[in-house]
Amino acid sequence: MEKRFNQRAYGQIVDLVENMTGRSVNEIERNIIAKGADEIDLVRSGLEETMISSYQQCREVMMQSPNIEGLRTAAFVSAINKIASDYIALGIFP
């Protein structure tokens, strides 16, 4: 559904550019420009967002604690903190 929406929106942009410039775009170029996102594009985009936010969280933990020397250790600390907060929220700990 999103792919069709994007294709239509990009097609309208191509139409607008054609009208403003007076030049036409051939069908192959139009298909390349107006192509919507495929499923793999959406998956990769979601993965990229997840990796960016995870890195930022690990970097923040590393910067806040001078005794943490690397991102791997910061990732472990971040994971343990998340588990601890879930346990506390569930009333499992302490």
PyMOL Python script that loads the backbone (N, CA, C, O; Angstrom):
from pymol import cmd

cmd.read_pdbstr("""\
ATOM      1  N   MET A   1       0.822  -1.178   0.000  1.00  0.00           N
ATOM      2  CA  MET A   1       0.000   0.000   0.000  1.00  0.00           C
ATOM      3  C   MET A   1       0.877   1.258   0.000  1.00  0.00           C
ATOM      4  O   MET A   1       0.625   2.209  -0.740  1.00  0.00           O
ATOM      5  N   GLU A   2       1.906   1.238   0.842  1.00  0.00           N
ATOM      6  CA  GLU A   2       2.815   2.384   0.904  1.00  0.00           C
ATOM      7  C   GLU A   2       3.578   2.535  -0.406  1.00  0.00           C
ATOM      8  O   GLU A   2       3.857   3.648  -0.852  1.00  0.00           O
ATOM      9  N   LYS A   3       3.909   1.401  -1.014  1.00  0.00           N
ATOM     10  CA  LYS A   3       4.646   1.444  -2.276  1.00  0.00           C
ATOM     11  C   LYS A   3       3.827   2.150  -3.350  1.00  0.00           C
ATOM     12  O   LYS A   3       4.354   2.982  -4.088  1.00  0.00           O
ATOM     13  N   ARG A   4       2.531   1.819  -3.441  1.00  0.00           N
ATOM     14  CA  ARG A   4       1.676   2.470  -4.438  1.00  0.00           C
ATOM     15  C   ARG A   4       1.517   3.956  -4.156  1.00  0.00           C
ATOM     16  O   ARG A   4       1.501   4.774  -5.076  1.00  0.00           O
ATOM     17  N   PHE A   5       1.399   4.298  -2.874  1.00  0.00           N
ATOM     18  CA  PHE A   5       1.300   5.707  -2.508  1.00  0.00           C
ATOM     19  C   PHE A   5       2.550   6.460  -2.944  1.00  0.00           C
ATOM     20  O   PHE A   5       2.460   7.536  -3.535  1.00  0.00           O
ATOM     21  N   ASN A   6       3.716   5.891  -2.651  1.00  0.00           N
ATOM     22  CA  ASN A   6       4.981   6.525  -3.040  1.00  0.00           C
ATOM     23  C   ASN A   6       5.111   6.629  -4.551  1.00  0.00           C
ATOM     24  O   ASN A   6       5.557   7.655  -5.064  1.00  0.00           O
ATOM     25  N   GLN A   7       4.728   5.580  -5.270  1.00  0.00           N
ATOM     26  CA  GLN A   7       4.815   5.621  -6.731  1.00  0.00           C
ATOM     27  C   GLN A   7       3.940   6.738  -7.291  1.00  0.00           C
ATOM     28  O   GLN A   7       4.351   7.461  -8.199  1.00  0.00           O
ATOM     29  N   ARG A   8       2.737   6.873  -6.748  1.00  0.00           N
ATOM     30  CA  ARG A   8       1.830   7.915  -7.213  1.00  0.00           C
ATOM     31  C   ARG A   8       2.393   9.300  -6.891  1.00  0.00           C
ATOM     32  O   ARG A   8       2.362  10.197  -7.733  1.00  0.00           O
ATOM     33  N   ALA A   9       2.911   9.473  -5.663  1.00  0.00           N
ATOM     34  CA  ALA A   9       3.465  10.773  -5.263  1.00  0.00           C
ATOM     35  C   ALA A   9       4.681  11.130  -6.113  1.00  0.00           C
ATOM     36  O   ALA A   9       4.803  12.264  -6.577  1.00  0.00           O
ATOM     37  N   TYR A  10       5.579  10.168  -6.318  1.00  0.00           N
ATOM     38  CA  TYR A  10       6.765  10.440  -7.128  1.00  0.00           C
ATOM     39  C   TYR A  10       6.384  10.698  -8.579  1.00  0.00           C
ATOM     40  O   TYR A  10       6.999  11.530  -9.245  1.00  0.00           O
ATOM     41  N   GLY A  11       5.366   9.984  -9.072  1.00  0.00           N
ATOM     42  CA  GLY A  11       4.880  10.218 -10.434  1.00  0.00           C
ATOM     43  C   GLY A  11       4.337  11.629 -10.596  1.00  0.00           C
ATOM     44  O   GLY A  11       4.543  12.266 -11.629  1.00  0.00           O
ATOM     45  N   GLN A  12       3.637  12.119  -9.566  1.00  0.00           N
ATOM     46  CA  GLN A  12       3.119  13.488  -9.610  1.00  0.00           C
ATOM     47  C   GLN A  12       4.260  14.504  -9.612  1.00  0.00           C
ATOM     48  O   GLN A  12       4.174  15.538 -10.275  1.00  0.00           O
ATOM     49  N   ILE A  13       5.308  14.214  -8.883  1.00  0.00           N
ATOM     50  CA  ILE A  13       6.471  15.116  -8.872  1.00  0.00           C
ATOM     51  C   ILE A  13       7.116  15.147 -10.259  1.00  0.00           C
ATOM     52  O   ILE A  13       7.482  16.212 -10.757  1.00  0.00           O
ATOM     53  N   VAL A  14       7.249  13.981 -10.874  1.00  0.00           N
ATOM     54  CA  VAL A  14       7.815  13.924 -12.231  1.00  0.00           C
ATOM     55  C   VAL A  14       6.929  14.710 -13.194  1.00  0.00           C
ATOM     56  O   VAL A  14       7.435  15.449 -14.038  1.00  0.00           O
ATOM     57  N   ASP A  15       5.614  14.556 -13.072  1.00  0.00           N
ATOM     58  CA  ASP A  15       4.682  15.316 -13.924  1.00  0.00           C
ATOM     59  C   ASP A  15       4.861  16.815 -13.727  1.00  0.00           C
ATOM     60  O   ASP A  15       4.875  17.578 -14.694  1.00  0.00           O
ATOM     61  N   LEU A  16       4.998  17.229 -12.491  1.00  0.00           N
ATOM     62  CA  LEU A  16       5.182  18.648 -12.188  1.00  0.00           C
ATOM     63  C   LEU A  16       6.476  19.176 -12.803  1.00  0.00           C
ATOM     64  O   LEU A  16       6.489  20.259 -13.388  1.00  0.00           O
ATOM     65  N   VAL A  17       7.550  18.424 -12.673  1.00  0.00           N
ATOM     66  CA  VAL A  17       8.832  18.844 -13.251  1.00  0.00           C
ATOM     67  C   VAL A  17       8.708  18.928 -14.770  1.00  0.00           C
ATOM     68  O   VAL A  17       9.227  19.859 -15.387  1.00  0.00           O
ATOM     69  N   GLU A  18       8.024  17.963 -15.371  1.00  0.00           N
ATOM     70  CA  GLU A  18       7.821  17.997 -16.826  1.00  0.00           C
ATOM     71  C   GLU A  18       7.044  19.242 -17.233  1.00  0.00           C
ATOM     72  O   GLU A  18       7.399  19.904 -18.209  1.00  0.00           O
ATOM     73  N   ASN A  19       5.988  19.565 -16.493  1.00  0.00           N
ATOM     74  CA  ASN A  19       5.183  20.741 -16.820  1.00  0.00           C
ATOM     75  C   ASN A  19       5.962  22.036 -16.627  1.00  0.00           C
ATOM     76  O   ASN A  19       5.819  22.969 -17.418  1.00  0.00           O
ATOM     77  N   MET A  20       6.781  22.103 -15.588  1.00  0.00           N
ATOM     78  CA  MET A  20       7.525  23.332 -15.303  1.00  0.00           C
ATOM     79  C   MET A  20       8.676  23.544 -16.276  1.00  0.00           C
ATOM     80  O   MET A  20       8.993  24.681 -16.625  1.00  0.00           O
ATOM     81  N   THR A  21       9.303  22.454 -16.717  1.00  0.00           N
ATOM     82  CA  THR A  21      10.459  22.585 -17.597  1.00  0.00           C
ATOM     83  C   THR A  21      10.098  22.492 -19.071  1.00  0.00           C
ATOM     84  O   THR A  21      10.867  22.926 -19.929  1.00  0.00           O
ATOM     85  N   GLY A  22       8.933  21.930 -19.369  1.00  0.00           N
ATOM     86  CA  GLY A  22       8.552  21.758 -20.765  1.00  0.00           C
ATOM     87  C   GLY A  22       9.252  20.597 -21.431  1.00  0.00           C
ATOM     88  O   GLY A  22       9.140  20.420 -22.644  1.00  0.00           O
ATOM     89  N   ARG A  23       9.966  19.812 -20.666  1.00  0.00           N
ATOM     90  CA  ARG A  23      10.674  18.650 -21.205  1.00  0.00           C
ATOM     91  C   ARG A  23      10.031  17.388 -20.653  1.00  0.00           C
ATOM     92  O   ARG A  23       9.547  17.376 -19.521  1.00  0.00           O
ATOM     93  N   SER A  24      10.024  16.339 -21.443  1.00  0.00           N
ATOM     94  CA  SER A  24       9.404  15.094 -20.995  1.00  0.00           C
ATOM     95  C   SER A  24      10.473  14.095 -20.555  1.00  0.00           C
ATOM     96  O   SER A  24      11.629  14.148 -20.974  1.00  0.00           O
ATOM     97  N   VAL A  25      10.036  13.198 -19.706  1.00  0.00           N
ATOM     98  CA  VAL A  25      10.898  12.130 -19.205  1.00  0.00           C
ATOM     99  C   VAL A  25      10.439  10.848 -19.875  1.00  0.00           C
ATOM    100  O   VAL A  25       9.243  10.564 -19.920  1.00  0.00           O
ATOM    101  N   ASN A  26      11.400  10.057 -20.405  1.00  0.00           N
ATOM    102  CA  ASN A  26      10.979   8.821 -21.059  1.00  0.00           C
ATOM    103  C   ASN A  26      10.488   7.804 -20.022  1.00  0.00           C
ATOM    104  O   ASN A  26      10.697   7.970 -18.821  1.00  0.00           O
ATOM    105  N   GLU A  27       9.841   6.764 -20.508  1.00  0.00           N
ATOM    106  CA  GLU A  27       9.167   5.798 -19.624  1.00  0.00           C
ATOM    107  C   GLU A  27      10.149   5.066 -18.708  1.00  0.00           C
ATOM    108  O   GLU A  27       9.821   4.801 -17.551  1.00  0.00           O
ATOM    109  N   ILE A  28      11.327   4.740 -19.194  1.00  0.00           N
ATOM    110  CA  ILE A  28      12.325   4.044 -18.363  1.00  0.00           C
ATOM    111  C   ILE A  28      12.768   4.942 -17.220  1.00  0.00           C
ATOM    112  O   ILE A  28      12.820   4.506 -16.070  1.00  0.00           O
ATOM    113  N   GLU A  29      13.087   6.196 -17.530  1.00  0.00           N
ATOM    114  CA  GLU A  29      13.486   7.136 -16.481  1.00  0.00           C
ATOM    115  C   GLU A  29      12.350   7.366 -15.485  1.00  0.00           C
ATOM    116  O   GLU A  29      12.585   7.435 -14.279  1.00  0.00           O
ATOM    117  N   ARG A  30      11.122   7.485 -15.989  1.00  0.00           N
ATOM    118  CA  ARG A  30       9.956   7.685 -15.115  1.00  0.00           C
ATOM    119  C   ARG A  30       9.822   6.503 -14.146  1.00  0.00           C
ATOM    120  O   ARG A  30       9.565   6.708 -12.960  1.00  0.00           O
ATOM    121  N   ASN A  31       9.989   5.293 -14.628  1.00  0.00           N
ATOM    122  CA  ASN A  31       9.875   4.112 -13.771  1.00  0.00           C
ATOM    123  C   ASN A  31      10.980   4.074 -12.715  1.00  0.00           C
ATOM    124  O   ASN A  31      10.741   3.661 -11.580  1.00  0.00           O
ATOM    125  N   ILE A  32      12.169   4.499 -13.081  1.00  0.00           N
ATOM    126  CA  ILE A  32      13.278   4.527 -12.117  1.00  0.00           C
ATOM    127  C   ILE A  32      13.020   5.578 -11.047  1.00  0.00           C
ATOM    128  O   ILE A  32      13.209   5.315  -9.859  1.00  0.00           O
ATOM    129  N   ILE A  33      12.591   6.764 -11.457  1.00  0.00           N
ATOM    130  CA  ILE A  33      12.361   7.867 -10.512  1.00  0.00           C
ATOM    131  C   ILE A  33      11.174   7.593  -9.618  1.00  0.00           C
ATOM    132  O   ILE A  33      11.238   7.844  -8.414  1.00  0.00           O
ATOM    133  N   ALA A  34      10.088   7.082 -10.180  1.00  0.00           N
ATOM    134  CA  ALA A  34       8.833   6.946  -9.437  1.00  0.00           C
ATOM    135  C   ALA A  34       8.690   5.586  -8.746  1.00  0.00           C
ATOM    136  O   ALA A  34       7.613   5.257  -8.248  1.00  0.00           O
ATOM    137  N   LYS A  35       9.748   4.809  -8.713  1.00  0.00           N
ATOM    138  CA  LYS A  35       9.685   3.493  -8.086  1.00  0.00           C
ATOM    139  C   LYS A  35       9.453   3.636  -6.582  1.00  0.00           C
ATOM    140  O   LYS A  35      10.167   4.382  -5.913  1.00  0.00           O
ATOM    141  N   GLY A  36       8.480   2.941  -6.062  1.00  0.00           N
ATOM    142  CA  GLY A  36       8.221   2.941  -4.625  1.00  0.00           C
ATOM    143  C   GLY A  36       9.147   1.965  -3.915  1.00  0.00           C
ATOM    144  O   GLY A  36       9.887   1.216  -4.552  1.00  0.00           O
ATOM    145  N   ALA A  37       9.097   1.983  -2.609  1.00  0.00           N
ATOM    146  CA  ALA A  37       9.962   1.121  -1.811  1.00  0.00           C
ATOM    147  C   ALA A  37       9.494  -0.330  -1.885  1.00  0.00           C
ATOM    148  O   ALA A  37       8.306  -0.615  -1.728  1.00  0.00           O
ATOM    149  N   ASP A  38      10.432  -1.240  -2.125  1.00  0.00           N
ATOM    150  CA  ASP A  38      10.137  -2.667  -2.074  1.00  0.00           C
ATOM    151  C   ASP A  38      10.168  -3.133  -0.625  1.00  0.00           C
ATOM    152  O   ASP A  38      10.574  -2.388   0.267  1.00  0.00           O
ATOM    153  N   GLU A  39       9.740  -4.364  -0.399  1.00  0.00           N
ATOM    154  CA  GLU A  39       9.736  -4.909   0.961  1.00  0.00           C
ATOM    155  C   GLU A  39      11.148  -4.931   1.539  1.00  0.00           C
ATOM    156  O   GLU A  39      11.344  -4.619   2.714  1.00  0.00           O
ATOM    157  N   ILE A  40      12.122  -5.295   0.728  1.00  0.00           N
ATOM    158  CA  ILE A  40      13.501  -5.355   1.212  1.00  0.00           C
ATOM    159  C   ILE A  40      14.010  -3.966   1.576  1.00  0.00           C
ATOM    160  O   ILE A  40      14.784  -3.817   2.522  1.00  0.00           O
ATOM    161  N   ASP A  41      13.578  -2.938   0.824  1.00  0.00           N
ATOM    162  CA  ASP A  41      13.963  -1.562   1.149  1.00  0.00           C
ATOM    163  C   ASP A  41      13.411  -1.154   2.511  1.00  0.00           C
ATOM    164  O   ASP A  41      14.103  -0.507   3.297  1.00  0.00           O
ATOM    165  N   LEU A  42      12.171  -1.530   2.787  1.00  0.00           N
ATOM    166  CA  LEU A  42      11.553  -1.207   4.077  1.00  0.00           C
ATOM    167  C   LEU A  42      12.240  -1.946   5.221  1.00  0.00           C
ATOM    168  O   LEU A  42      12.451  -1.383   6.295  1.00  0.00           O
ATOM    169  N   VAL A  43      12.588  -3.212   4.985  1.00  0.00           N
ATOM    170  CA  VAL A  43      13.279  -3.999   6.012  1.00  0.00           C
ATOM    171  C   VAL A  43      14.644  -3.391   6.308  1.00  0.00           C
ATOM    172  O   VAL A  43      15.022  -3.236   7.470  1.00  0.00           O
ATOM    173  N   ARG A  44      15.375  -3.050   5.263  1.00  0.00           N
ATOM    174  CA  ARG A  44      16.709  -2.458   5.461  1.00  0.00           C
ATOM    175  C   ARG A  44      16.620  -1.105   6.159  1.00  0.00           C
ATOM    176  O   ARG A  44      17.462  -0.774   6.993  1.00  0.00           O
ATOM    177  N   SER A  45      15.606  -0.334   5.820  1.00  0.00           N
ATOM    178  CA  SER A  45      15.417   0.962   6.468  1.00  0.00           C
ATOM    179  C   SER A  45      15.125   0.783   7.956  1.00  0.00           C
ATOM    180  O   SER A  45      15.667   1.511   8.787  1.00  0.00           O
ATOM    181  N   GLY A  46      14.269  -0.185   8.293  1.00  0.00           N
ATOM    182  CA  GLY A  46      13.974  -0.463   9.701  1.00  0.00           C
ATOM    183  C   GLY A  46      15.198  -0.947  10.444  1.00  0.00           C
ATOM    184  O   GLY A  46      15.430  -0.550  11.586  1.00  0.00           O
ATOM    185  N   LEU A  47      15.985  -1.801   9.811  1.00  0.00           N
ATOM    186  CA  LEU A  47      17.216  -2.290  10.427  1.00  0.00           C
ATOM    187  C   LEU A  47      18.196  -1.151  10.668  1.00  0.00           C
ATOM    188  O   LEU A  47      18.837  -1.082  11.717  1.00  0.00           O
ATOM    189  N   GLU A  48      18.305  -0.266   9.696  1.00  0.00           N
ATOM    190  CA  GLU A  48      19.201   0.880   9.841  1.00  0.00           C
ATOM    191  C   GLU A  48      18.798   1.745  11.036  1.00  0.00           C
ATOM    192  O   GLU A  48      19.652   2.164  11.817  1.00  0.00           O
ATOM    193  N   GLU A  49      17.504   2.011  11.177  1.00  0.00           N
ATOM    194  CA  GLU A  49      17.010   2.802  12.312  1.00  0.00           C
ATOM    195  C   GLU A  49      17.323   2.124  13.637  1.00  0.00           C
ATOM    196  O   GLU A  49      17.749   2.775  14.591  1.00  0.00           O
ATOM    197  N   THR A  50      17.109   0.809  13.691  1.00  0.00           N
ATOM    198  CA  THR A  50      17.385   0.050  14.910  1.00  0.00           C
ATOM    199  C   THR A  50      18.862   0.112  15.259  1.00  0.00           C
ATOM    200  O   THR A  50      19.219   0.307  16.420  1.00  0.00           O
ATOM    201  N   MET A  51      19.717  -0.053  14.266  1.00  0.00           N
ATOM    202  CA  MET A  51      21.161  -0.040  14.519  1.00  0.00           C
ATOM    203  C   MET A  51      21.634   1.344  14.951  1.00  0.00           C
ATOM    204  O   MET A  51      22.494   1.456  15.824  1.00  0.00           O
ATOM    205  N   ILE A  52      21.090   2.390  14.356  1.00  0.00           N
ATOM    206  CA  ILE A  52      21.477   3.754  14.720  1.00  0.00           C
ATOM    207  C   ILE A  52      21.086   4.054  16.156  1.00  0.00           C
ATOM    208  O   ILE A  52      21.892   4.585  16.920  1.00  0.00           O
ATOM    209  N   SER A  53      19.848   3.716  16.536  1.00  0.00           N
ATOM    210  CA  SER A  53      19.408   4.011  17.903  1.00  0.00           C
ATOM    211  C   SER A  53      20.159   3.151  18.910  1.00  0.00           C
ATOM    212  O   SER A  53      20.468   3.624  20.004  1.00  0.00           O
ATOM    213  N   SER A  54      20.459   1.903  18.569  1.00  0.00           N
ATOM    214  CA  SER A  54      21.211   1.035  19.470  1.00  0.00           C
ATOM    215  C   SER A  54      22.629   1.563  19.683  1.00  0.00           C
ATOM    216  O   SER A  54      23.134   1.578  20.806  1.00  0.00           O
ATOM    217  N   TYR A  55      23.259   1.992  18.599  1.00  0.00           N
ATOM    218  CA  TYR A  55      24.601   2.562  18.727  1.00  0.00           C
ATOM    219  C   TYR A  55      24.586   3.807  19.606  1.00  0.00           C
ATOM    220  O   TYR A  55      25.458   3.984  20.458  1.00  0.00           O
ATOM    221  N   GLN A  56      23.600   4.661  19.399  1.00  0.00           N
ATOM    222  CA  GLN A  56      23.520   5.888  20.199  1.00  0.00           C
ATOM    223  C   GLN A  56      23.323   5.577  21.677  1.00  0.00           C
ATOM    224  O   GLN A  56      23.900   6.247  22.533  1.00  0.00           O
ATOM    225  N   GLN A  57      22.512   4.568  21.982  1.00  0.00           N
ATOM    226  CA  GLN A  57      22.317   4.169  23.379  1.00  0.00           C
ATOM    227  C   GLN A  57      23.614   3.651  23.974  1.00  0.00           C
ATOM    228  O   GLN A  57      23.978   4.021  25.090  1.00  0.00           O
ATOM    229  N   CYS A  58      24.309   2.802  23.244  1.00  0.00           N
ATOM    230  CA  CYS A  58      25.579   2.255  23.745  1.00  0.00           C
ATOM    231  C   CYS A  58      26.614   3.361  23.924  1.00  0.00           C
ATOM    232  O   CYS A  58      27.339   3.379  24.919  1.00  0.00           O
ATOM    233  N   ARG A  59      26.686   4.265  22.983  1.00  0.00           N
ATOM    234  CA  ARG A  59      27.643   5.368  23.082  1.00  0.00           C
ATOM    235  C   ARG A  59      27.323   6.253  24.276  1.00  0.00           C
ATOM    236  O   ARG A  59      28.232   6.718  24.964  1.00  0.00           O
ATOM    237  N   GLU A  60      26.043   6.490  24.528  1.00  0.00           N
ATOM    238  CA  GLU A  60      25.639   7.306  25.671  1.00  0.00           C
ATOM    239  C   GLU A  60      26.045   6.642  26.989  1.00  0.00           C
ATOM    240  O   GLU A  60      26.529   7.313  27.900  1.00  0.00           O
ATOM    241  N   VAL A  61      25.848   5.330  27.089  1.00  0.00           N
ATOM    242  CA  VAL A  61      26.259   4.596  28.291  1.00  0.00           C
ATOM    243  C   VAL A  61      27.766   4.686  28.460  1.00  0.00           C
ATOM    244  O   VAL A  61      28.258   4.892  29.569  1.00  0.00           O
ATOM    245  N   MET A  62      28.499   4.532  27.366  1.00  0.00           N
ATOM    246  CA  MET A  62      29.961   4.583  27.423  1.00  0.00           C
ATOM    247  C   MET A  62      30.455   5.963  27.842  1.00  0.00           C
ATOM    248  O   MET A  62      31.403   6.068  28.620  1.00  0.00           O
ATOM    249  N   MET A  63      29.829   7.016  27.339  1.00  0.00           N
ATOM    250  CA  MET A  63      30.256   8.373  27.670  1.00  0.00           C
ATOM    251  C   MET A  63      29.907   8.755  29.109  1.00  0.00           C
ATOM    252  O   MET A  63      30.623   9.542  29.729  1.00  0.00           O
ATOM    253  N   GLN A  64      28.813   8.206  29.644  1.00  0.00           N
ATOM    254  CA  GLN A  64      28.392   8.552  30.998  1.00  0.00           C
ATOM    255  C   GLN A  64      29.197   7.825  32.066  1.00  0.00           C
ATOM    256  O   GLN A  64      29.247   8.271  33.213  1.00  0.00           O
ATOM    257  N   SER A  65      29.821   6.723  31.708  1.00  0.00           N
ATOM    258  CA  SER A  65      30.578   5.940  32.680  1.00  0.00           C
ATOM    259  C   SER A  65      32.043   5.886  32.266  1.00  0.00           C
ATOM    260  O   SER A  65      32.383   5.199  31.303  1.00  0.00           O
ATOM    261  N   PRO A  66      32.913   6.593  32.972  1.00  0.00           N
ATOM    262  CA  PRO A  66      34.324   6.621  32.569  1.00  0.00           C
ATOM    263  C   PRO A  66      35.027   5.269  32.701  1.00  0.00           C
ATOM    264  O   PRO A  66      36.053   5.045  32.059  1.00  0.00           O
ATOM    265  N   ASN A  67      34.487   4.365  33.524  1.00  0.00           N
ATOM    266  CA  ASN A  67      35.133   3.062  33.692  1.00  0.00           C
ATOM    267  C   ASN A  67      34.758   2.071  32.578  1.00  0.00           C
ATOM    268  O   ASN A  67      35.328   0.982  32.514  1.00  0.00           O
ATOM    269  N   ILE A  68      33.820   2.427  31.712  1.00  0.00           N
ATOM    270  CA  ILE A  68      33.475   1.588  30.555  1.00  0.00           C
ATOM    271  C   ILE A  68      34.342   2.049  29.389  1.00  0.00           C
ATOM    272  O   ILE A  68      34.270   3.196  28.949  1.00  0.00           O
ATOM    273  N   GLU A  69      35.169   1.116  28.900  1.00  0.00           N
ATOM    274  CA  GLU A  69      36.181   1.496  27.910  1.00  0.00           C
ATOM    275  C   GLU A  69      35.784   1.215  26.461  1.00  0.00           C
ATOM    276  O   GLU A  69      36.418   1.736  25.543  1.00  0.00           O
ATOM    277  N   GLY A  70      34.760   0.411  26.239  1.00  0.00           N
ATOM    278  CA  GLY A  70      34.428   0.078  24.861  1.00  0.00           C
ATOM    279  C   GLY A  70      32.931  -0.053  24.637  1.00  0.00           C
ATOM    280  O   GLY A  70      32.143  -0.134  25.579  1.00  0.00           O
ATOM    281  N   LEU A  71      32.563  -0.072  23.359  1.00  0.00           N
ATOM    282  CA  LEU A  71      31.150  -0.176  23.005  1.00  0.00           C
ATOM    283  C   LEU A  71      30.575  -1.548  23.359  1.00  0.00           C
ATOM    284  O   LEU A  71      29.391  -1.650  23.681  1.00  0.00           O
ATOM    285  N   ARG A  72      31.386  -2.597  23.306  1.00  0.00           N
ATOM    286  CA  ARG A  72      30.895  -3.933  23.651  1.00  0.00           C
ATOM    287  C   ARG A  72      30.467  -3.985  25.106  1.00  0.00           C
ATOM    288  O   ARG A  72      29.395  -4.499  25.427  1.00  0.00           O
ATOM    289  N   THR A  73      31.301  -3.455  25.984  1.00  0.00           N
ATOM    290  CA  THR A  73      30.958  -3.418  27.406  1.00  0.00           C
ATOM    291  C   THR A  73      29.749  -2.518  27.627  1.00  0.00           C
ATOM    292  O   THR A  73      28.872  -2.845  28.427  1.00  0.00           O
ATOM    293  N   ALA A  74      29.696  -1.399  26.934  1.00  0.00           N
ATOM    294  CA  ALA A  74      28.557  -0.491  27.053  1.00  0.00           C
ATOM    295  C   ALA A  74      27.267  -1.177  26.595  1.00  0.00           C
ATOM    296  O   ALA A  74      26.205  -0.942  27.171  1.00  0.00           O
ATOM    297  N   ALA A  75      27.352  -2.018  25.567  1.00  0.00           N
ATOM    298  CA  ALA A  75      26.178  -2.750  25.099  1.00  0.00           C
ATOM    299  C   ALA A  75      25.699  -3.730  26.165  1.00  0.00           C
ATOM    300  O   ALA A  75      24.496  -3.865  26.388  1.00  0.00           O
ATOM    301  N   PHE A  76      26.644  -4.422  26.830  1.00  0.00           N
ATOM    302  CA  PHE A  76      26.273  -5.336  27.912  1.00  0.00           C
ATOM    303  C   PHE A  76      25.603  -4.580  29.056  1.00  0.00           C
ATOM    304  O   PHE A  76      24.578  -5.017  29.580  1.00  0.00           O
ATOM    305  N   VAL A  77      26.180  -3.454  29.436  1.00  0.00           N
ATOM    306  CA  VAL A  77      25.617  -2.652  30.523  1.00  0.00           C
ATOM    307  C   VAL A  77      24.228  -2.159  30.152  1.00  0.00           C
ATOM    308  O   VAL A  77      23.312  -2.196  30.973  1.00  0.00           O
ATOM    309  N   SER A  78      24.072  -1.703  28.931  1.00  0.00           N
ATOM    310  CA  SER A  78      22.776  -1.220  28.466  1.00  0.00           C
ATOM    311  C   SER A  78      21.729  -2.338  28.504  1.00  0.00           C
ATOM    312  O   SER A  78      20.601  -2.120  28.944  1.00  0.00           O
ATOM    313  N   ALA A  79      22.105  -3.528  28.043  1.00  0.00           N
ATOM    314  CA  ALA A  79      21.181  -4.666  28.050  1.00  0.00           C
ATOM    315  C   ALA A  79      20.791  -5.053  29.467  1.00  0.00           C
ATOM    316  O   ALA A  79      19.620  -5.317  29.740  1.00  0.00           O
ATOM    317  N   ILE A  80      21.761  -5.090  30.369  1.00  0.00           N
ATOM    318  CA  ILE A  80      21.481  -5.443  31.762  1.00  0.00           C
ATOM    319  C   ILE A  80      20.572  -4.393  32.402  1.00  0.00           C
ATOM    320  O   ILE A  80      19.668  -4.734  33.164  1.00  0.00           O
ATOM    321  N   ASN A  81      20.811  -3.123  32.094  1.00  0.00           N
ATOM    322  CA  ASN A  81      19.950  -2.060  32.624  1.00  0.00           C
ATOM    323  C   ASN A  81      18.515  -2.200  32.117  1.00  0.00           C
ATOM    324  O   ASN A  81      17.567  -1.977  32.870  1.00  0.00           O
ATOM    325  N   LYS A  82      18.355  -2.564  30.859  1.00  0.00           N
ATOM    326  CA  LYS A  82      17.011  -2.754  30.307  1.00  0.00           C
ATOM    327  C   LYS A  82      16.304  -3.927  30.981  1.00  0.00           C
ATOM    328  O   LYS A  82      15.120  -3.839  31.308  1.00  0.00           O
ATOM    329  N   ILE A  83      17.025  -5.015  31.187  1.00  0.00           N
ATOM    330  CA  ILE A  83      16.440  -6.180  31.860  1.00  0.00           C
ATOM    331  C   ILE A  83      16.062  -5.824  33.288  1.00  0.00           C
ATOM    332  O   ILE A  83      14.985  -6.189  33.759  1.00  0.00           O
ATOM    333  N   ALA A  84      16.951  -5.108  33.983  1.00  0.00           N
ATOM    334  CA  ALA A  84      16.678  -4.712  35.364  1.00  0.00           C
ATOM    335  C   ALA A  84      15.448  -3.822  35.453  1.00  0.00           C
ATOM    336  O   ALA A  84      14.626  -3.989  36.354  1.00  0.00           O
ATOM    337  N   SER A  85      15.314  -2.874  34.522  1.00  0.00           N
ATOM    338  CA  SER A  85      14.147  -1.988  34.576  1.00  0.00           C
ATOM    339  C   SER A  85      12.858  -2.754  34.280  1.00  0.00           C
ATOM    340  O   SER A  85      11.814  -2.447  34.854  1.00  0.00           O
ATOM    341  N   ASP A  86      12.920  -3.745  33.395  1.00  0.00           N
ATOM    342  CA  ASP A  86      11.738  -4.575  33.134  1.00  0.00           C
ATOM    343  C   ASP A  86      11.380  -5.418  34.352  1.00  0.00           C
ATOM    344  O   ASP A  86      10.204  -5.560  34.686  1.00  0.00           O
ATOM    345  N   TYR A  87      12.384  -5.974  35.014  1.00  0.00           N
ATOM    346  CA  TYR A  87      12.133  -6.757  36.222  1.00  0.00           C
ATOM    347  C   TYR A  87      11.501  -5.887  37.298  1.00  0.00           C
ATOM    348  O   TYR A  87      10.565  -6.314  37.973  1.00  0.00           O
ATOM    349  N   ILE A  88      11.992  -4.702  37.457  1.00  0.00           N
ATOM    350  CA  ILE A  88      11.437  -3.783  38.473  1.00  0.00           C
ATOM    351  C   ILE A  88       9.995  -3.419  38.107  1.00  0.00           C
ATOM    352  O   ILE A  88       9.121  -3.382  38.974  1.00  0.00           O
ATOM    353  N   ALA A  89       9.750  -3.151  36.821  1.00  0.00           N
ATOM    354  CA  ALA A  89       8.393  -2.807  36.389  1.00  0.00           C
ATOM    355  C   ALA A  89       7.411  -3.952  36.597  1.00  0.00           C
ATOM    356  O   ALA A  89       6.238  -3.727  36.895  1.00  0.00           O
ATOM    357  N   LEU A  90       7.897  -5.182  36.439  1.00  0.00           N
ATOM    358  CA  LEU A  90       7.050  -6.354  36.612  1.00  0.00           C
ATOM    359  C   LEU A  90       6.917  -6.756  38.083  1.00  0.00           C
ATOM    360  O   LEU A  90       6.089  -7.601  38.424  1.00  0.00           O
ATOM    361  N   GLY A  91       7.714  -6.163  38.934  1.00  0.00           N
ATOM    362  CA  GLY A  91       7.674  -6.501  40.361  1.00  0.00           C
ATOM    363  C   GLY A  91       8.437  -7.759  40.708  1.00  0.00           C
ATOM    364  O   GLY A  91       8.264  -8.313  41.793  1.00  0.00           O
ATOM    365  N   ILE A  92       9.285  -8.219  39.794  1.00  0.00           N
ATOM    366  CA  ILE A  92      10.069  -9.424  40.024  1.00  0.00           C
ATOM    367  C   ILE A  92      11.284  -9.153  40.900  1.00  0.00           C
ATOM    368  O   ILE A  92      11.707 -10.005  41.682  1.00  0.00           O
ATOM    369  N   PHE A  93      11.831  -7.963  40.758  1.00  0.00           N
ATOM    370  CA  PHE A  93      13.054  -7.598  41.465  1.00  0.00           C
ATOM    371  C   PHE A  93      12.874  -6.231  42.069  1.00  0.00           C
ATOM    372  O   PHE A  93      12.254  -5.398  41.407  1.00  0.00           O
ATOM    373  N   PRO A  94      13.304  -5.938  43.147  1.00  0.00           N
ATOM    374  CA  PRO A  94      13.899  -6.608  44.287  1.00  0.00           C
ATOM    375  C   PRO A  94      12.879  -7.195  45.217  1.00  0.00           C
ATOM    376  O   PRO A  94      13.240  -7.795  46.230  1.00  0.00           O
TER     377      PRO A  94
END
""", "prot")
cmd.dss("prot")
cmd.show_as("cartoon", "prot")
cmd.util.cbc("prot")
cmd.orient("prot")
